[in-house]
Amino acid sequence: MRWYRANSRTGLLTKKGRSPLRPQRKTKALTLIEALIAISILSIVATMVWSGFSQTTRNKRIVERSIDRQHVIASALERMARELSMAFVSVHLNDNPTLQTVRTAFVGTDRGARDRIDFTSFSHQRLYRNAHESEQNELSYFVMRHPEDTSQNILARREQNRIDEDPERGGRVELLVEGVESLELSYFDPLSNLWVNSWDTTQTTGQPNRLPAQVKILLTVTEPTAREDRERTRTYGTRAVLPMVHALNHAVYQ
């Protein structure tokens, strides 16, 4: 026969010697091996998460550098094409060489992988009010050594706000694109319908008093890759259309 007693607070019948409010449970602690296994699994998961996060951050940095690089190159090529489209030459020149203070020109020099172009254009923009300047200027594009890092070349732009007797010197030089491998320019001759590698309006044996119909620009630069310690080369190109292929001659136009 089993004996039961009534609980004074709940009124329930329970076995003698046991309380319904304090159930007996068996507890088991982790062993040292189980703890080490759990820590090892946690370390592996944390390492995998950190590796994925690091790779994502590295890829993001490379993509951002590539986008910034392409933006700089595209802006430089667009600027070159826009300013070349406003190039001009004029036949008006003082007969006395000692009085020739203004001389327009369009000179494209073939230098292999480092071509140079010097020309006069209507692309100058006045930045200050009442500045004693016009829209005419001298421009040059060429490849030179970086002034601070001599291990790489840069695409440089020279501008002089006023046209003088020497269209290839003077003014200030600014940096456009770093890490340039080559700059190749070619010119479309509207008379022969051929592309030529040089152009010179200052020589009688060249192309006096006329400009090419188009200028093709090929710029080869270095770009970052997935591995930050390596780079690759890529060539970008564009064309500039020159509307004023004939020299300005007011005596004829009047």
VOFILO-826855 format. One record per residue (C-alpha): residue in one letter; x, y, z. Coordinates in steps of 0.2 Angstrom, whole numbers, padded with zeros to 4 digits, always signed. Layout:
AXYZ/...
This chain:
M+0000+0000+0000/R+0006+0017-0005/W+0004+0032+0007/Y+0000+0049+0001/R-0002+0066+0009/A-0011+0081+0005/N-0002+0097+0001/S-0008+0111+0013/R-0005+0125-0001/T-0011+0116-0017/G-0022+0102-0010/L-0014+0089-0021/L-0010+0072-0016/T+0009+0068-0017/K+0020+0053-0013/K+0026+0054+0005/G+0043+0062+0005/R+0042+0072-0011/S+0037+0090-0015/P+0028+0095-0032/L+0036+0112-0031/R+0054+0106-0032/P+0056+0092-0045/Q+0072+0083-0045/R+0083+0085-0061/K+0099+0077-0066/T+0112+0089-0073/K+0127+0085-0083/A+0142+0097-0086/L+0153+0099-0101/T+0169+0089-0102/L+0185+0097-0107/I+0185+0088-0124/E+0168+0095-0128/A+0173+0112-0123/L+0188+0111-0134/I+0178+0105-0149/A+0166+0119-0147/I+0179+0132-0146/S+0188+0125-0162/I+0171+0125-0171/L+0168+0143-0166/S+0186+0148-0171/I+0184+0140-0188/V+0167+0149-0191/A+0175+0165-0186/T+0190+0163-0197/M+0178+0159-0212/V+0168+0175-0209/W+0183+0186-0207/S+0191+0179-0223/G+0175+0183-0232/F+0174+0200-0225/S+0192+0204-0229/Q+0190+0198-0247/T+0175+0208-0250/T+0183+0224-0243/R+0198+0221-0254/N+0188+0218-0270/K+0178+0234-0265/R+0194+0244-0264/I+0200+0237-0281/V+0184+0241-0290/E+0183+0259-0283/R+0201+0262-0288/S+0197+0255-0306/I+0181+0266-0307/D+0191+0282-0301/R+0205+0277-0314/Q+0193+0275-0328/H+0184+0292-0324/V+0201+0301-0324/I+0206+0293-0341/A+0189+0296-0349/S+0189+0315-0343/A+0206+0317-0350/L+0202+0310-0367/E+0186+0320-0368/R+0195+0336-0364/M+0208+0332-0378/A+0194+0329-0390/R+0185+0344-0386/E+0200+0356-0387/L+0206+0348-0403/S+0189+0351-0410/M+0192+0370-0408/A+0209+0370-0416/F+0212+0383-0429/V+0226+0392-0439/S+0227+0408-0448/V+0235+0415-0463/H+0237+0432-0456/L+0256+0434-0452/N+0267+0450-0452/D+0278+0450-0467/N+0292+0456-0456/P+0299+0442-0446/T+0305+0453-0432/L+0287+0459-0430/Q+0279+0442-0429/T+0273+0441-0411/V+0258+0430-0414/R+0259+0414-0424/T+0246+0400-0425/A+0251+0382-0428/F+0245+0364-0428/V+0260+0353-0426/G+0258+0334-0422/T+0275+0326-0420/D+0277+0307-0422/R+0288+0301-0407/G+0284+0282-0408/A+0275+0278-0392/R+0276+0295-0385/D+0268+0307-0398/R+0266+0326-0395/I+0254+0338-0402/D+0255+0357-0401/F+0241+0368-0408/T+0231+0385-0406/S+0213+0384-0402/F+0198+0394-0396/S+0195+0384-0381/H+0202+0395-0367/Q+0190+0400-0353/R+0192+0416-0343/L+0190+0412-0325/Y+0191+0430-0319/R+0180+0445-0322/N+0188+0458-0334/A+0203+0447-0337/H+0214+0453-0352/E+0212+0437-0361/S+0202+0430-0375/E+0196+0413-0380/Q+0212+0410-0390/N+0226+0400-0382/E+0241+0388-0385/L+0239+0370-0380/S+0250+0355-0380/Y+0248+0336-0375/F+0263+0325-0373/V+0270+0311-0362/M+0284+0315-0349/R+0292+0308-0333/H+0282+0310-0317/P+0291+0325-0308/E+0290+0315-0291/D+0290+0297-0296/T+0302+0295-0310/S+0297+0276-0312/Q+0281+0281-0321/N+0276+0292-0336/I+0261+0305-0336/L+0250+0313-0349/A+0254+0331-0347/R+0244+0346-0354/R+0252+0363-0357/E+0242+0379-0359/Q+0247+0397-0362/N+0233+0410-0362/R+0240+0420-0375/I+0247+0415-0392/D+0265+0421-0395/E+0278+0418-0409/D+0282+0400-0402/P+0267+0389-0401/E+0277+0375-0392/R+0284+0384-0377/G+0278+0394-0362/G+0263+0393-0351/R+0260+0381-0337/V+0260+0362-0337/E+0248+0351-0328/L+0246+0333-0324/L+0231+0324-0332/V+0234+0305-0331/E+0247+0295-0321/G+0254+0278-0326/V+0254+0281-0345/E+0263+0268-0356/S+0260+0276-0373/L+0251+0291-0382/E+0248+0288-0401/L+0241+0301-0412/S+0236+0300-0430/Y+0228+0312-0442/F+0215+0310-0456/D+0220+0320-0472/P+0204+0325-0481/L+0214+0328-0497/S+0221+0310-0498/N+0208+0301-0487/L+0223+0293-0478/W+0228+0293-0460/V+0246+0300-0457/N+0257+0300-0441/S+0262+0318-0442/W+0255+0335-0446/D+0264+0352-0447/T+0256+0368-0453/T+0272+0378-0450/Q+0283+0370-0464/T+0280+0372-0483/T+0283+0354-0485/G+0270+0349-0473/Q+0252+0354-0473/P+0252+0373-0473/N+0236+0383-0469/R+0225+0367-0467/L+0221+0355-0453/P+0216+0337-0452/A+0198+0332-0453/Q+0200+0320-0438/V+0213+0316-0425/K+0213+0298-0418/I+0219+0297-0400/L+0225+0280-0392/L+0231+0281-0374/T+0238+0265-0366/V+0239+0265-0347/T+0242+0253-0332/E+0227+0248-0322/P+0226+0238-0305/T+0221+0220-0305/A+0213+0208-0292/R+0231+0206-0285/E+0237+0223-0279/D+0255+0219-0282/R+0252+0217-0301/E+0245+0228-0315/R+0239+0226-0332/T+0239+0238-0347/R+0224+0244-0357/T+0222+0255-0372/Y+0208+0268-0373/G+0204+0278-0388/T+0193+0292-0395/R+0192+0303-0411/A+0191+0322-0412/V+0182+0330-0427/L+0190+0347-0432/P+0177+0358-0441/M+0189+0371-0447/V+0200+0362-0459/H+0205+0378-0468/A+0215+0392-0461/L+0206+0408-0457/N+0208+0421-0470/H+0197+0437-0467/A+0202+0444-0484/V+0193+0429-0493/Y+0178+0429-0481/Q+0174+0447-0483/
